[in-house]
Amino acid sequence: MSTKTAPTHRHPEQESPGTELVLPGLDGTNPLGFLAALGLFRTLEPGPSPSHWLMSWTQVGGTWVPVLTTISGPALTPEGLLNLLANRLVKSIDAHPADLLRLLDERANNSHARRALLQDIATGDTASDTDWAAAVASNFAPPESINQLQTTRRDYFFGNLTSVIRLTEFSHLQRSLFQPWDYADALDNQSLHLDPSEDRRHALQWNKPAGDPDRRTRGGMLGANRLALEAIPLFASFPEAGTLRTTGFSGTRSTNTRWTWPIWTRPLTLPTLKSVLALPALQAQHLTSADRANLHAQGIITAYRTSRILVGKTPNFTPAVCVC
């Protein structure tokens, strides 16, 4: 980890230069690591002033890791960041916008009540609730449609969300952000199933997946899952042909669905980041030299792509490959 003065342009009213903090635990080439970085960034907003926080990526140890930048104020330290997260991350799903999933499930067989719930959220004044609703549901898609980031089985998802929110402690966040991942947390009922290492087919492990005792003791990074949960509202979904299509994804079947995400080196605000995630050029099957030049001109230095496959009834992300 490192803390240094940020190379930012200060406005006259700023009293001190900002700082940068590198987060070496989060690997941007891993779907879970990338989403954890975005969830962290979203959790920090709003800051004490508009666009107080910026995020970019830098190379450390042969991979891409996030860099947080503050525009002004005291030096950003690992301890300060962890304390801020501990104060902002709720400990009960009842106090979290993700509880919307429970409310939608209760209304799955009552289209009028479900539609009324979504309309109430859309006309409300809580932006976080609206962003969550836009990510996970639509009046014009069947109740069983899901955000394409959801790779936990539908019958387990809400229970896993509940456990991740309740069980995450300060130490889990510290290990996920600032240390090489040791995968020392249990997977059973406390994972969003976003890490490609959770592809546990029979041929790839000693124990068969059903009832594997190792899942109760190791295999996951709880803090990364907690932060990745906060990234879901950045990926809005829209109805198409009886299902939901999610920002950053192409395809709708297990044989052609893929997710492509960018890595950028110019510090971005959160609103700008939302636009970058949705750039059409990222979804090209094969990026042309013009596509690459256009992305590089916007500060996007590379991009990674994972396939969303089905193993039995369970979706999995494959290890990402560089496409730019």
BELJOJO-V568178 format. One record per residue. N is the residue number from 1. PHI is phi in whole degrees, -180 to 180 (* if undefined). BURIAL is I if it has 24 or more other ideal C-beta (glycine too) atoms within 12 Angstrom, else O. Layout:
n=<N N>
phi=<PHI PHI>
burial=<BURIAL BURIAL>
This chain:
n=<1 2 3 4 5 6 7 8 9 10 11 12 13 14 15 16 17 18 19 20 21 22 23 24 25 26 27 28 29 30 31 32 33 34 35 36 37 38 39 40 41 42 43 44 45 46 47 48 49 50 51 52 53 54 55 56 57 58 59 60 61 62 63 64 65 66 67 68 69 70 71 72 73 74 75 76 77 78 79 80 81 82 83 84 85 86 87 88 89 90 91 92 93 94 95 96 97 98 99 100 101 102 103 104 105 106 107 108 109 110 111 112 113 114 115 116 117 118 119 120 121 122 123 124 125 126 127 128 129 130 131 132 133 134 135 136 137 138 139 140 141 142 143 144 145 146 147 148 149 150 151 152 153 154 155 156 157 158 159 160 161 162 163 164 165 166 167 168 169 170 171 172 173 174 175 176 177 178 179 180 181 182 183 184 185 186 187 188 189 190 191 192 193 194 195 196 197 198 199 200 201 202 203 204 205 206 207 208 209 210 211 212 213 214 215 216 217 218 219 220 221 222 223 224 225 226 227 228 229 230 231 232 233 234 235 236 237 238 239 240 241 242 243 244 245 246 247 248 249 250 251 252 253 254 255 256 257 258 259 260 261 262 263 264 265 266 267 268 269 270 271 272 273 274 275 276 277 278 279 280 281 282 283 284 285 286 287 288 289 290 291 292 293 294 295 296 297 298 299 300 301 302 303 304 305 306 307 308 309 310 311 312 313 314 315 316 317 318 319 320 321 322 323 324>
phi=<* -150 -128 -152 -67 -82 -82 -112 -90 -90 -82 -57 -78 -76 -92 -151 -69 -79 -134 -112 -134 -87 -113 -71 -78 -96 -90 -71 -89 -103 -52 -67 -64 -64 -66 -63 -64 -67 -64 -61 -60 -66 -64 -75 -89 -81 -85 -67 -149 -57 57 -67 -107 -131 -138 -146 -131 -140 -87 -141 61 83 -140 -104 -126 -77 -124 -92 -128 -101 -73 -157 100 -67 -59 -84 -121 -57 -65 -64 -64 -64 -64 -64 -65 -60 -79 -98 -87 -71 -111 -138 -66 -61 -100 -115 -60 -65 -62 -53 -62 -65 -64 -68 -65 -64 -107 -59 -99 -131 -61 -65 -66 -66 -64 -64 -62 -65 -68 -63 -67 -63 -98 -80 -113 -107 -62 -64 -62 -64 -63 -64 -62 -66 -83 -112 -157 -154 -61 -107 -128 -59 -57 -80 -69 -132 -61 -71 -74 -76 -115 -80 -54 -55 -76 -106 -60 -65 -62 -66 -57 -59 -69 -60 -65 -75 -93 -68 -117 -52 -66 -65 -67 -60 -66 -71 -88 -123 -131 -59 -67 -103 50 -96 -101 -64 -97 -59 63 -150 -143 -90 62 -102 -87 -57 -66 -86 -75 -108 -77 -54 -72 -104 -153 -72 -92 -71 -55 -68 78 -61 -67 -63 -64 -82 -128 -158 113 -129 -125 -63 -63 -66 -64 -63 -74 -61 -55 -74 -87 -54 -65 -77 -117 -64 -118 -138 -74 -158 52 77 -148 -111 -106 -113 -50 91 -107 -131 85 -132 -105 -65 -93 -138 -85 -143 -123 -121 -129 -94 -121 -123 -109 -91 -59 -118 -80 -64 -60 -67 -58 -58 -69 -64 -61 -102 -60 -60 -60 -67 -91 -62 -58 -133 -73 -81 -63 -68 -59 -63 -63 -65 -66 -63 -64 -94 89 -88 -88 -162 -148 -127 -136 -125 -95 -101 -110 -110 -117 67 -99 -105 -70 -141 -94 -82 -55 -75 -122 -79 -118 -148>
burial=<I O I O O I O I O O O O O O O O O I I I I I I I I I I I I I I I I I I I I I I I I I I I I O I O O O I I I I I I I I O O O O I I I I I I I I I I I O O I O I O O I I O I I O O I I I O O I O O I I I I I I O I I I O O O O O O O O I O O I I O O I O O O O O O I I O I I I I I I I I I O I O I O I I I I I I I I I I O I I I I I I I I I I I I I O I O I I I I I I I O O I O I O I I I I I I I I I I I I I I I I O O O O O O O O I O O O O O I O O O I I I I I I I I I I I I I I I I I I I I O O O O I I I I I I I I I I O O O O I I I I I I I I I I I I I I O I I I O I I I I O I I I O O O I O O O I O O O I O O I O I I I I I I I I I I O I O O I I I I I O I O O I I>
